[in-house]
Amino acid sequence: MRRATAITLLCSALLALAGCKSPCRELSERLCECVEAFQRDECIQLVADRERSIDTTDEDLAACEERLDTCTINRNDRTTCDLLLTDEGKAACGLAR
């Protein structure tokens, strides 16, 4: 009985995690907020397609997680996209080389 309960809880947790997006995908989708509205869905679909075709390392995920904290694109304020026009903004969002 305990084993069945433990397995059920584990499966539930894995299903819940499966719906979560990686930090890299979240960051990329945040950048999609800065394209024209008619291109946004296509941008998000492209991000999803790329995520499936690229293996990300733990280092990649950690870097993306850091950029989520520094990339201040706000979907409700399109003027925040102007950040991407500056060197500092590009670095903050992971677009600088």
MDAnalysis code that builds the backbone (N, CA, C; Angstrom):
import MDAnalysis as mda
import numpy as np

u = mda.Universe.empty(291, n_residues=97, atom_resindex=np.repeat(np.arange(97), 3), trajectory=True)
u.add_TopologyAttr("name", ["N", "CA", "C"] * 97)
u.add_TopologyAttr("resid", np.arange(1, 98))
u.add_TopologyAttr("resname", ["MET", "ARG", "ARG", "ALA", "THR", "ALA", "ILE", "THR", "LEU", "LEU", "CYS", "SER", "ALA", "LEU", "LEU", "ALA", "LEU", "ALA", "GLY", "CYS", "LYS", "SER", "PRO", "CYS", "ARG", "GLU", "LEU", "SER", "GLU", "ARG", "LEU", "CYS", "GLU", "CYS", "VAL", "GLU", "ALA", "PHE", "GLN", "ARG", "ASP", "GLU", "CYS", "ILE", "GLN", "LEU", "VAL", "ALA", "ASP", "ARG", "GLU", "ARG", "SER", "ILE", "ASP", "THR", "THR", "ASP", "GLU", "ASP", "LEU", "ALA", "ALA", "CYS", "GLU", "GLU", "ARG", "LEU", "ASP", "THR", "CYS", "THR", "ILE", "ASN", "ARG", "ASN", "ASP", "ARG", "THR", "THR", "CYS", "ASP", "LEU", "LEU", "LEU", "THR", "ASP", "GLU", "GLY", "LYS", "ALA", "ALA", "CYS", "GLY", "LEU", "ALA", "ARG"])
u.atoms.positions = np.array([
    [0.823, -1.189, 0.000],
    [0.000, 0.000, 0.000],
    [0.874, 1.262, 0.000],
    [1.892, 1.284, 0.857],
    [2.777, 2.440, 0.901],
    [3.526, 2.605, -0.419],
    [3.927, 1.492, -0.984],
    [4.669, 1.553, -2.238],
    [3.805, 2.153, -3.353],
    [2.556, 1.749, -3.426],
    [1.643, 2.279, -4.440],
    [1.440, 3.778, -4.254],
    [1.333, 4.206, -3.013],
    [1.169, 5.629, -2.730],
    [2.421, 6.405, -3.131],
    [3.568, 5.853, -2.823],
    [4.831, 6.510, -3.174],
    [4.980, 6.626, -4.689],
    [4.627, 5.576, -5.399],
    [4.719, 5.596, -6.867],
    [3.754, 6.625, -7.441],
    [2.555, 6.680, -6.892],
    [1.568, 7.657, -7.358],
    [2.060, 9.078, -7.139],
    [2.633, 9.336, -5.967],
    [3.168, 10.674, -5.687],
    [4.325, 11.018, -6.611],
    [5.198, 10.072, -6.861],
    [6.324, 10.294, -7.759],
    [5.843, 10.613, -9.166],
    [4.894, 9.844, -9.646],
    [4.345, 10.085, -10.998],
    [3.690, 11.452, -11.082],
    [2.966, 11.832, -10.048],
    [2.324, 13.140, -10.030],
    [3.360, 14.260, -10.074],
    [4.427, 14.086, -9.309],
    [5.487, 15.097, -9.296],
    [6.155, 15.206, -10.659],
    [6.423, 14.077, -11.292],
    [7.055, 14.100, -12.621],
    [6.144, 14.745, -13.656],
    [4.864, 14.462, -13.588],
    [3.925, 15.096, -14.522],
    [3.859, 16.599, -14.295],
    [3.899, 17.007, -13.058],
    [3.881, 18.442, -12.760],
    [5.127, 19.123, -13.305],
    [6.283, 18.469, -13.161],
    [7.528, 19.040, -13.675],
    [7.559, 19.058, -15.193],
    [6.894, 18.115, -15.823],
    [6.902, 18.045, -17.281],
    [6.272, 19.282, -17.896],
    [5.358, 19.922, -17.191],
    [4.701, 21.111, -17.701],
    [5.530, 22.367, -17.522],
    [6.604, 22.295, -16.763],
    [7.446, 23.459, -16.497],
    [8.372, 23.711, -17.685],
    [8.650, 24.980, -17.905],
    [9.566, 25.351, -18.977],
    [10.956, 25.531, -18.395],
    [11.948, 25.242, -19.227],
    [13.321, 25.448, -18.786],
    [13.594, 26.951, -18.714],
    [14.592, 27.344, -17.926],
    [14.939, 28.768, -17.860],
    [15.335, 29.328, -19.228],
    [15.977, 28.497, -20.051],
    [16.376, 28.971, -21.382],
    [15.154, 29.229, -22.263],
    [14.172, 28.371, -22.156],
    [12.951, 28.591, -22.941],
    [12.208, 29.816, -22.426],
    [12.142, 29.977, -21.119],
    [11.488, 31.160, -20.563],
    [12.175, 32.433, -21.035],
    [13.499, 32.429, -21.031],
    [14.252, 33.596, -21.473],
    [13.984, 33.878, -22.948],
    [14.016, 32.856, -23.762],
    [13.761, 33.029, -25.199],
    [12.351, 33.537, -25.449],
    [11.384, 33.001, -24.720],
    [10.009, 33.469, -24.890],
    [9.865, 34.912, -24.415],
    [10.638, 35.290, -23.412],
    [10.622, 36.679, -22.957],
    [11.103, 37.591, -24.086],
    [12.128, 37.153, -24.805],
    [12.631, 37.948, -25.927],
    [11.612, 38.014, -27.059],
    [10.772, 37.001, -27.184],
    [9.717, 37.019, -28.206],
    [8.714, 38.145, -27.966],
    [8.657, 38.639, -26.754],
    [7.748, 39.745, -26.458],
    [8.138, 41.008, -27.221],
    [9.366, 41.054, -27.716],
    [9.847, 42.253, -28.380],
    [9.680, 42.220, -29.897],
    [9.156, 41.157, -30.438],
    [8.870, 41.133, -31.877],
    [7.457, 41.664, -32.087],
    [7.158, 41.997, -33.311],
    [5.817, 42.503, -33.626],
    [4.762, 41.466, -33.242],
    [3.605, 41.937, -32.848],
    [2.537, 41.060, -32.352],
    [2.202, 39.947, -33.338],
    [2.185, 40.252, -34.637],
    [1.818, 39.237, -35.621],
    [2.893, 38.164, -35.777],
    [4.095, 38.408, -35.268],
    [5.191, 37.435, -35.347],
    [5.412, 36.680, -34.037],
    [4.734, 37.084, -32.977],
    [5.003, 36.547, -31.646],
    [4.729, 35.045, -31.550],
    [3.591, 34.594, -32.066],
    [3.274, 33.162, -31.992],
    [4.305, 32.330, -32.744],
    [4.720, 32.831, -33.896],
    [5.740, 32.123, -34.679],
    [7.066, 32.073, -33.914],
    [7.415, 33.155, -33.243],
    [8.643, 33.209, -32.456],
    [8.591, 32.179, -31.329],
    [7.488, 32.128, -30.627],
    [7.339, 31.185, -29.516],
    [7.390, 29.750, -30.019],
    [6.787, 29.489, -31.183],
    [6.836, 28.142, -31.758],
    [8.263, 27.777, -32.150],
    [8.992, 28.722, -32.706],
    [10.396, 28.497, -33.064],
    [11.231, 28.177, -31.820],
    [10.977, 28.886, -30.741],
    [11.672, 28.628, -29.480],
    [11.403, 27.203, -29.013],
    [10.153, 26.789, -29.066],
    [9.794, 25.434, -28.640],
    [10.471, 24.389, -29.520],
    [10.486, 24.634, -30.831],
    [11.126, 23.694, -31.761],
    [12.623, 23.580, -31.495],
    [13.268, 24.712, -31.250],
    [14.710, 24.695, -30.979],
    [15.021, 23.983, -29.673],
    [14.163, 24.179, -28.680],
    [14.404, 23.530, -27.398],
    [14.391, 22.005, -27.548],
    [13.525, 21.517, -28.400],
    [13.458, 20.068, -28.611],
    [14.668, 19.541, -29.373],
    [15.318, 20.383, -30.152],
    [16.412, 19.898, -30.991],
    [17.809, 20.175, -30.423],
    [17.887, 20.905, -29.327],
    [19.184, 21.253, -28.742],
    [19.267, 20.678, -27.334],
    [20.363, 20.002, -27.060],
    [20.606, 19.497, -25.711],
    [21.244, 20.597, -24.883],
    [20.592, 20.995, -23.812],
    [21.154, 22.021, -22.944],
    [21.861, 21.354, -21.769],
    [22.961, 21.934, -21.399],
    [23.743, 21.421, -20.265],
    [23.282, 22.112, -18.991],
    [23.746, 21.605, -17.876],
    [23.456, 22.258, -16.602],
    [24.038, 23.668, -16.573],
    [25.192, 23.854, -17.220],
    [25.800, 25.184, -17.300],
    [24.919, 26.136, -18.102],
    [24.352, 25.635, -19.207],
    [23.446, 26.453, -20.019],
    [22.242, 26.889, -19.187],
    [21.666, 25.937, -18.474],
    [20.482, 26.228, -17.670],
    [20.790, 27.236, -16.575],
    [21.955, 27.105, -15.962],
    [22.354, 28.046, -14.913],
    [22.545, 29.450, -15.493],
    [23.151, 29.530, -16.671],
    [23.352, 30.833, -17.320],
    [22.014, 31.474, -17.667],
    [21.097, 30.672, -18.170],
    [19.762, 31.195, -18.510],
    [19.035, 31.656, -17.254],
    [19.184, 30.899, -16.183],
    [18.542, 31.265, -14.911],
    [19.051, 32.623, -14.438],
    [20.360, 32.855, -14.572],
    [20.933, 34.153, -14.205],
    [20.354, 35.265, -15.076],
    [20.226, 34.994, -16.374],
    [19.715, 36.009, -17.297],
    [18.249, 36.326, -17.029],
    [17.487, 35.363, -16.533],
    [16.097, 35.639, -16.180],
    [16.024, 36.716, -15.103],
    [17.018, 36.735, -14.216],
    [17.047, 37.741, -13.157],
    [17.474, 39.110, -13.666],
    [18.293, 39.147, -14.725],
    [18.825, 40.431, -15.194],
    [18.111, 40.982, -16.421],
    [17.429, 40.151, -17.158],
    [16.732, 40.576, -18.380],
    [15.333, 41.036, -17.991],
    [15.146, 42.335, -17.977],
    [13.909, 42.904, -17.433],
    [12.870, 43.249, -18.489],
    [12.725, 42.386, -19.470],
    [11.679, 42.580, -20.476],
    [10.339, 42.314, -19.799],
    [9.413, 43.233, -19.937],
    [8.091, 43.101, -19.324],
    [7.045, 43.054, -20.426],
    [6.299, 41.969, -20.483],
    [5.314, 41.803, -21.550],
    [4.237, 42.887, -21.529],
    [4.026, 43.516, -20.401],
    [3.006, 44.563, -20.304],
    [3.552, 45.954, -20.582],
    [4.845, 46.055, -20.821],
    [5.469, 47.347, -21.088],
    [6.472, 47.189, -22.231],
    [6.014, 47.403, -23.434],
    [6.863, 47.188, -24.611],
    [8.073, 48.116, -24.633],
    [8.044, 49.203, -23.891],
    [9.204, 50.086, -23.882],
    [10.414, 49.403, -23.240],
    [10.189, 48.340, -22.479],
    [11.321, 47.625, -21.888],
    [12.138, 46.918, -22.963],
    [11.581, 46.744, -24.146],
    [12.321, 46.135, -25.250],
    [13.459, 47.032, -25.720],
    [13.372, 48.326, -25.416],
    [14.448, 49.246, -25.769],
    [15.757, 48.845, -25.094],
    [15.656, 48.111, -24.010],
    [16.826, 47.590, -23.310],
    [17.721, 46.801, -24.255],
    [17.117, 46.101, -25.201],
    [17.873, 45.249, -26.117],
    [18.676, 46.051, -27.138],
    [18.482, 47.367, -27.171],
    [19.238, 48.220, -28.087],
    [20.560, 48.683, -27.482],
    [20.760, 48.400, -26.206],
    [21.984, 48.831, -25.533],
    [22.907, 47.632, -25.298],
    [24.191, 47.903, -25.186],
    [25.154, 46.834, -24.890],
    [24.859, 46.186, -23.549],
    [24.508, 47.020, -22.563],
    [24.200, 46.496, -21.226],
    [22.973, 45.599, -21.273],
    [21.971, 46.028, -22.016],
    [20.746, 45.233, -22.130],
    [20.983, 43.918, -22.850],
    [21.795, 43.961, -23.879],
    [22.120, 42.733, -24.597],
    [22.841, 41.747, -23.688],
    [23.768, 42.270, -22.887],
    [24.491, 41.401, -21.944],
    [23.536, 40.868, -20.878],
    [22.644, 41.703, -20.398],
    [21.701, 41.281, -19.353],
    [20.761, 40.193, -19.821],
    [20.457, 40.174, -21.124],
    [19.529, 39.185, -21.669],
    [20.224, 38.044, -22.390],
    [21.544, 38.017, -22.335],
    [22.281, 36.903, -22.924],
    [22.460, 36.991, -24.424],
    [22.365, 38.208, -24.966],
    [22.515, 38.371, -26.417],
    [23.876, 38.897, -26.816],
    [24.687, 39.279, -25.847],
    [26.034, 39.797, -26.146],
    [27.006, 38.646, -26.330],
    [27.995, 38.877, -27.152],
    [29.026, 37.852, -27.370],
    [30.168, 38.024, -26.438],
])
